[in-house]
Amino acid sequence: MRRLLALTLLLLSAPVLGAAFPAALRIPTLRPRAAGPVPALFSHRTHATFGCHQCHPSVFPQQAVGFTHQDMARGLYCGGCHDGAVAFGITATACARCHVPR
């Protein structure tokens, strides 16, 4: 009976949780910038195969946070996976993969 209740709650909460998290969001900048690339665009859909628990709350809190390329080079935030081994690396030649206009 407990399993059935838990499954029911999970199924009923999924649409609410899906609506709470946008499909795509801009990574906030730490400082205002007059020039340069647009802030990076993160897609929850692209990363859906990993499941929320892979990144939340260990890598990212349940909110949008700003960070730098230096943070990513140290293996923090996106750099935890985007290191060139697990996923494409953060390099100067791959800017357009994340910094895309919308």
C-alpha positions in Angstrom: 0.0 0.0 0.0 2.9 2.4 0.8 4.5 1.8 -2.5 1.3 2.5 -4.3 0.8 5.7 -2.4 4.4 6.7 -3.1 4.1 6.0 -6.8 0.8 7.9 -7.0 2.4 10.9 -5.3 5.4 10.8 -7.6 3.2 10.6 -10.7 1.0 13.5 -9.5 4.0 15.7 -8.6 6.0 15.2 -11.8 4.0 17.8 -13.8 4.3 20.3 -11.0 8.1 19.7 -10.8 8.4 20.0 -14.6 6.6 23.3 -14.6 8.8 24.6 -11.8 12.0 24.2 -13.8 12.2 25.9 -17.2 13.2 23.9 -20.2 16.0 26.4 -20.9 17.5 29.1 -18.8 20.3 31.7 -19.1 23.2 31.3 -16.7 23.2 34.6 -14.8 26.3 36.7 -15.1 28.3 37.7 -12.0 29.0 41.2 -13.3 27.2 43.5 -15.8 28.9 43.4 -19.2 28.6 45.9 -22.0 30.1 43.6 -24.6 31.0 39.9 -25.2 29.0 36.8 -25.8 25.4 36.4 -24.6 25.2 34.6 -21.3 25.2 30.8 -21.7 22.0 29.0 -22.3 21.4 25.8 -20.2 18.9 23.3 -21.5 17.3 20.9 -18.9 16.0 18.8 -21.8 19.4 18.3 -23.3 20.6 17.0 -19.9 17.5 15.0 -19.0 19.1 11.6 -19.5 21.2 12.2 -16.4 18.3 12.8 -14.1 17.9 15.7 -11.7 19.7 14.0 -8.8 23.0 13.9 -10.7 23.4 17.7 -10.4 20.9 18.8 -7.8 21.8 19.8 -5.1 25.5 18.5 -5.2 26.7 20.4 -8.3 24.0 23.1 -8.5 21.6 24.4 -5.9 17.9 24.4 -6.9 18.3 27.9 -8.3 20.2 29.6 -11.1 23.7 30.6 -10.0 26.4 32.7 -11.7 29.9 31.3 -12.2 32.9 31.9 -14.3 35.0 29.9 -16.8 37.7 29.8 -14.2 35.2 28.0 -11.9 34.5 25.5 -14.6 38.2 25.0 -15.3 38.5 24.0 -11.7 35.8 21.3 -12.2 33.0 23.3 -10.6 29.5 23.7 -12.0 29.3 22.7 -15.7 33.1 21.9 -15.6 32.3 18.9 -13.4 31.2 17.1 -16.6 32.3 19.4 -19.4 35.9 18.5 -19.1 36.5 16.9 -22.5 36.2 13.4 -21.1 32.7 13.0 -19.8 31.2 15.7 -22.2 32.6 18.3 -24.6 35.2 20.5 -22.9 35.0 24.2 -22.2 37.3 25.7 -24.8 37.6 28.9 -26.7 36.6 27.2 -29.9 33.3 25.8 -28.5 31.8 29.1 -27.3 28.8 28.9 -29.6 27.7 25.6 -28.1 26.6 27.3 -24.9 26.6 31.1 -25.7 23.7 31.0 -28.2 21.2 33.7 -28.9 17.6 32.7 -28.3 
